[in-house]
């Protein structure tokens, strides 16, 4: 595994103009490489708001921190690219030592392959004959790519094998037997054995490459129920790995993959020893949102992780909640103070995630300068399409035209609203533009 990471982010060149969120009005078509010299800042009145920014230093810190963790644990990571769908950011993780990249579907795989990221885990079922044919067509266009596909039924395996038979020049497709709880995946060892058998009967068009799971979908209403469900899923995953190994012999390398951004420590605790005992297997985590962190759902998830002492560096437990840093901010302007205690901001459900919490105020700016934050901050009480309604405590000086910096909850459903993520430096000035490809 690579261990030396670039200390700075780089972005691919593309053309942008004032049709892109954030770009100042009247800006002609310019190359994205030029924007770092323009001194844009989301609070200085030039950039069109609302806009999403990435604190580059926080992202890099999170990247290096998690890469250190996986190295020390003797595991690997293929970060889930669905979170930002930004090939530049995915590439930065591979350059820092990631084993590969995870994607959610065939289209996302096409995005990453065209960006030169050629070791992919397709972390989802592709469906029946149609999905299998689309994956075969993509694999044929990128014959040097190393693609691992989830399979959780004999029917899915048969569909993939059929598509690969129609394209005999393709190398056998590496498949991962998916176990599951709460989402897709074989629920029992017997169902997993049926998948294994279907792969073995593919006439060599499919190759057993390991086992996959996603433990986040096993979460339940209580911690006790969640622990039981995740523990059961990981135990099943370990058993299936053993069955795969017995069928293919001791010499073939295998991967076992699981691990989102909330329970990755439990995956490492259970499956890392299993992979080591196998002797020729690698545990590959698929954490993605962890590199962005947030002020909501993952903040709470890391608090729970800290309670179970799940994050460690140098052999000692450390706090994940304060070690990782929220990297995303949403900036919006106060449009109206229509009545005492109420402020209306120019952002809404089209601009920010709200499925896992409402955004929170983390900064207030006036005329481009930061104001001292009061002890009691304004709070977002609701959103409509393009407005946020803030409850403003008595005595807080909040004026029309002030720019508010918001922390967000759930990066995945915030980033997908933006065609461009603006990377900013420690002073909040734009350094890079990272193109996204959500479709």
URCORGI-V418659 format. One line per field, one symbol per residue. phi: phi as a letter, one per 30 degrees, with the letter a starting at -180 (. if undefined). burial: # if it has 16 or more other ideal C-beta (glycine too) atoms within 10 Angstrom, else .. Layout:
# URCORGI-V418659
phi = ???
burial = ???
This chain:
# URCORGI-V418659
phi = .dbccddbdbbddacbbddcejdediddebddddddccidbdccjdddcdbcbcddddddddedddddeddddibbbbeddddchbedddddddddkddabcbcadddddedddcjcccbcddadcjcdddddddddddddbdcdccccdbbadddddddddddddbddddeddccdccaajbdjddbdddddddeddddcdiidcbdckbbabddddebdcddddedddedddddddddeddddddcidcddbbbbajdccbeddddedcdddddddjbbbdcdbebdedchacbddeddddddddchdcbbiibdbdddcddbdccbccbcdcabdaeibbccdaaddbbdbdbkddbdbabbbhicdcddddcdebdcabcebbcccdcedjddbcejdccccdcbieeccddcbdbccdbddciddcbbcdcbdj
burial = ....#...#.#....#...####...#....#..##...#####.###########.######.###.##..#.####################.###########.######.#.#..#########..######.##..#..#.########.#########.......##########..###....######.##..#..##.############......##.##..##.######.###..#.....###############.###.##..#..######################..##...##........##.##.##########.#.....#######.####.##########.....#.....##.#..#...####.#...#.#...###########.##.##.#####...##########..
